[in-house]
Amino acid sequence: MGVEWLESPFERRSIQHGMKLRDQDGKVLGKVACIGETVLFMRQRFSRKVWAVPLARVERVAGKGVYVAGRGREALEPEAGRLHTEIVTAIYPLAEPPHTAMATERHAHA
């Protein structure tokens, strides 16, 4: 992630519960059910089945949703019991806001 991404008002700085999950072409795959330590858990509309998407596949997070590498179902993996073994949360921060990072730098040099 470059500095431009951190300072852009158009990019989000965290993945949140309920955000749309999109493939690299922008097609909606479903919505974020919860976020684990290594994977996102996704649920399709009108379905109880949960799918997993490794956090390493996340390309960017924008106002329109979370974009992942891959097209369609190739971006998804079976949940396979990971929902019960991972520590889950509703928000996953990707980066510190720029003002926090700069404040930390100032304190380190003082």
N, C-alpha and C positions, 0 to 999 in steps of 0.2 A: 504494500500500500504506500502510495506516494504522499507527499505533503499536501498536494492539491486535494486529494481525497479527504484528508482530515479537515481542511479549511472550507470545503464546499458546503453551501447551505442546502444543496439538493441531495446529498447522500446522508443516510442515517448512520448513526454510530452504534446501533445495537439491533439485535434480532429480538422481536417480541412475539409473544403468544398471539395467535390469530392473524398474523401477517400472511399474505399470499405467497406461496412458493412457486416460482416460475423456472422453466428450463432455460437454456441459453438462447432459445428463439423467442422467449417471452410468453410461451403457452403456460397457462395456470395448471399446476399439478395438484394443488390442494392448499390447505392452510396449516400453519405451524401449530401443532397440538401442545408441544412442550420442547424444551431444549435440554439435552443431556450434556455430559462432559465431552463426548467425542462425536455425537450425532444430533441431528434435528429429528424430531418425531413429527410426522405429517399425517393428516387425515384428509381423505377426499370427501367431497360433499355427499351427504346422504349415505355414508359408509361408516361402519364401526372399525374397519380394518385400519391398523396403524402401520405406516411405512417408516423406514429410517433413511436418512440422508447424511453421510459423513460431513462434518464441518469443514473438512479439507476440500470438499467440492463447492463450497460457497465462493462465488466469484465476486459478488457485490451485493450491497444492501441499499435499496433506494426507497423512495416514498411509495412506489408501486409494489414493492415486495422484495423477497429474497431471491436472487438469481443464482442458480447452481449450474455447474458444468454438466453437459450431457443433454440429450434430447429425449423428451417423453419419459417412458418407464425405465430407460437405461440409467437415469439419475437416481432411481429408487432402489433400496435394498429391503428384503423382508425384515421385520422388526425382531424376530427370533428371540424373544425373551429379554432383550436389552432394556426395555422399558422398566423392568423390575430390578435390574442390576445397576443402572446408572443413577447418579444423583441428578434430579431434574429441577429445572427452574422455568420461570415464565419470561425472563429477560436474560439475554446473553450479550454483555458489552463486548464489542469488537475492538474499540480503541478508546483511549482517554480523550476527552475534549481538549483542544489545543491550549486553552487557558490554564487547565490543570497541569498539563505537561510543562508549560513554561514556568508556572509557579514552583514546581518541583525543582526545575533547573536553577532558579534564582536562589532557593534555599540551599542547594548543594554547593553553590559557589560562594555563599556568604560565610 
